[in-house]
């Protein structure tokens, strides 16, 4: 067995510890990006759209890390 398989049951990894705070911050950033996308000028629209894309990628990466136990 590898070292990853020998983790103690109930060990709190960083993804477990920071799951809720990261979800709140991600939601707030998504709201800001959405407002910039809708209410901003051309620069705001680009910043808001790009920010939403980055946040979606972050959520996917975090879910993969969380499921793998990191």
KEFI-814040 format. One record per residue: residue number from 1; residue in three letters; x, y negated, z of N, C-alpha, C in turn. Coordinates in steps of 0.2 Angstrom, whole numbers, plus 5000, padded with zeros to 4 digits. Atoms other than C-alpha are relative to their C-alpha. Layout:
KEFI-814040
{NUM "ALA" {X Y Z} {X Y Z} {X Y Z}};
...
end
This chain:
KEFI-814040
{1 "UNK" {5004 5006 5000} {5000 5000 5000} {5004 4994 5000}};
{2 "UNK" {4996 5007 5001} {5006 4982 4996} {4998 4996 5007}};
{3 "UNK" {5001 5005 4994} {5007 4968 5009} {4993 4997 5000}};
{4 "UNK" {5006 5003 5001} {4991 4961 5002} {4994 5004 5003}};
{5 "UNK" {5005 4995 4998} {4981 4977 5006} {5000 5001 5007}};
{6 "UNK" {5000 4999 4993} {4987 4977 5024} {4998 4994 5004}};
{7 "UNK" {5003 5006 4996} {4979 4960 5029} {4996 5002 5005}};
{8 "UNK" {5005 4999 4995} {4970 4960 5045} {4993 4998 4998}};
{9 "UNK" {5007 5001 5001} {4952 4961 5045} {4998 4993 5004}};
{10 "UNK" {5002 5006 4997} {4945 4944 5049} {5005 4994 5000}};
{11 "UNK" {4995 5005 5001} {4960 4934 5044} {4997 4994 4996}};
{12 "UNK" {5003 5005 5004} {4955 4917 5039} {5006 4997 4995}};
{13 "UNK" {4995 5002 5005} {4964 4912 5023} {4998 4992 4999}};
{14 "UNK" {5001 5007 5001} {4965 4894 5017} {4994 4999 4996}};
{15 "UNK" {5007 5001 5003} {4950 4896 5005} {4994 5001 5004}};
{16 "UNK" {5006 4999 4995} {4939 4902 5019} {5000 4994 5005}};
{17 "UNK" {5000 5006 4995} {4945 4888 5031} {4997 4994 4996}};
{18 "UNK" {5001 5006 5003} {4943 4874 5018} {4994 5000 4995}};
{19 "UNK" {5005 4999 5005} {4928 4881 5008} {4995 4994 5001}};
{20 "UNK" {5005 5005 5000} {4915 4869 5015} {5002 4993 4999}};
{21 "UNK" {4998 5007 5001} {4925 4853 5016} {5002 4999 4992}};
{22 "UNK" {4999 5001 5007} {4931 4856 4998} {4994 5000 4996}};
{23 "UNK" {5007 5000 5004} {4913 4859 4992} {4997 4993 5001}};
{24 "UNK" {5003 5007 4999} {4908 4842 5000} {5004 4995 4996}};
{25 "UNK" {4996 5004 5004} {4922 4833 4992} {4999 5001 4993}};
{26 "UNK" {5002 4999 5007} {4919 4841 4976} {4994 4997 4997}};
{27 "UNK" {5007 5003 5002} {4901 4836 4976} {5000 4993 5000}};
{28 "UNK" {4999 5008 5000} {4905 4818 4980} {5004 4998 4994}};
{29 "UNK" {4996 5002 5006} {4918 4817 4966} {4996 5001 4994}};
{30 "UNK" {5005 4999 5006} {4905 4825 4954} {4995 4995 5000}};
{31 "UNK" {5005 5005 5000} {4892 4812 4959} {5004 4993 4997}};
{32 "UNK" {4997 5006 5003} {4905 4798 4956} {5002 5000 4993}};
{33 "UNK" {4999 4999 5008} {4910 4805 4939} {4994 5000 4996}};
{34 "UNK" {5006 5000 5004} {4892 4807 4934} {4997 4993 5000}};
{35 "UNK" {5002 5007 5000} {4888 4789 4939} {5005 4996 4995}};
{36 "UNK" {4995 5003 5005} {4904 4783 4929} {4998 5002 4993}};
{37 "UNK" {5002 4997 5007} {4898 4794 4914} {4994 4996 4998}};
{38 "UNK" {5007 5003 5002} {4880 4786 4914} {5001 4992 5000}};
{39 "UNK" {5000 5007 5000} {4883 4768 4920} {5006 4996 4998}};
{40 "UNK" {4994 5003 5002} {4901 4765 4915} {5000 4998 4993}};
{41 "UNK" {4999 5002 5007} {4907 4757 4899} {5003 5006 4996}};
{42 "UNK" {4997 4995 5004} {4917 4766 4886} {5006 5004 5004}};
{43 "UNK" {4995 4998 4995} {4931 4768 4899} {4997 5005 5005}};
{44 "UNK" {5003 4996 4995} {4920 4774 4912} {4997 5006 4998}};
{45 "UNK" {5002 4994 5003} {4912 4786 4901} {5005 5006 4999}};
{46 "UNK" {4995 4995 5001} {4928 4794 4897} {5003 5003 5006}};
{47 "UNK" {4998 4998 4993} {4934 4794 4915} {4995 5005 5003}};
{48 "UNK" {5006 4995 4997} {4917 4802 4921} {5000 5006 4996}};
{49 "UNK" {5000 4994 5004} {4917 4815 4907} {5006 5004 5001}};
{50 "UNK" {4994 4996 4998} {4935 4820 4910} {5000 5002 5007}};
{51 "UNK" {5000 4998 4993} {4933 4820 4928} {4995 5006 5002}};
{52 "UNK" {5004 4994 4999} {4918 4832 4927} {5003 5006 4997}};
{53 "UNK" {4997 4994 5003} {4927 4844 4916} {5006 5002 5005}};
{54 "UNK" {4995 4998 4995} {4942 4844 4928} {4997 5003 5006}};
{55 "UNK" {5003 4997 4994} {4930 4847 4943} {4997 5007 4998}};
{56 "UNK" {5002 4993 5002} {4922 4862 4933} {5005 5005 5000}};
{57 "UNK" {4994 4996 5000} {4939 4869 4930} {5002 5002 5007}};
{58 "UNK" {4998 4999 4993} {4943 4867 4949} {4996 5005 5003}};
{59 "UNK" {5005 4995 4997} {4927 4876 4954} {5001 5007 4998}};
{60 "UNK" {4998 4993 5003} {4931 4891 4943} {5006 5002 5003}};
{61 "UNK" {4993 4998 4997} {4949 4892 4949} {4999 5002 5008}};
{62 "UNK" {5000 4999 4993} {4944 4890 4967} {4995 5007 5002}};
{63 "UNK" {5004 4994 4999} {4930 4904 4966} {5004 5006 4998}};
{64 "UNK" {4996 4994 5001} {4943 4916 4958} {5005 5001 5006}};
{65 "UNK" {4996 5000 4994} {4955 4912 4972} {4997 5003 5006}};
{66 "UNK" {5003 4998 4994} {4942 4914 4985} {4998 5008 5000}};
{67 "UNK" {5002 4993 5001} {4936 4931 4978} {5006 5005 5001}};
{68 "UNK" {4994 4995 5000} {4954 4938 4977} {5003 4999 5007}};
{69 "UNK" {4998 5000 4993} {4956 4933 4996} {5006 4996 5001}};
{70 "UNK" {4994 5005 4998} {4969 4919 4995} {4998 4995 5005}};
end
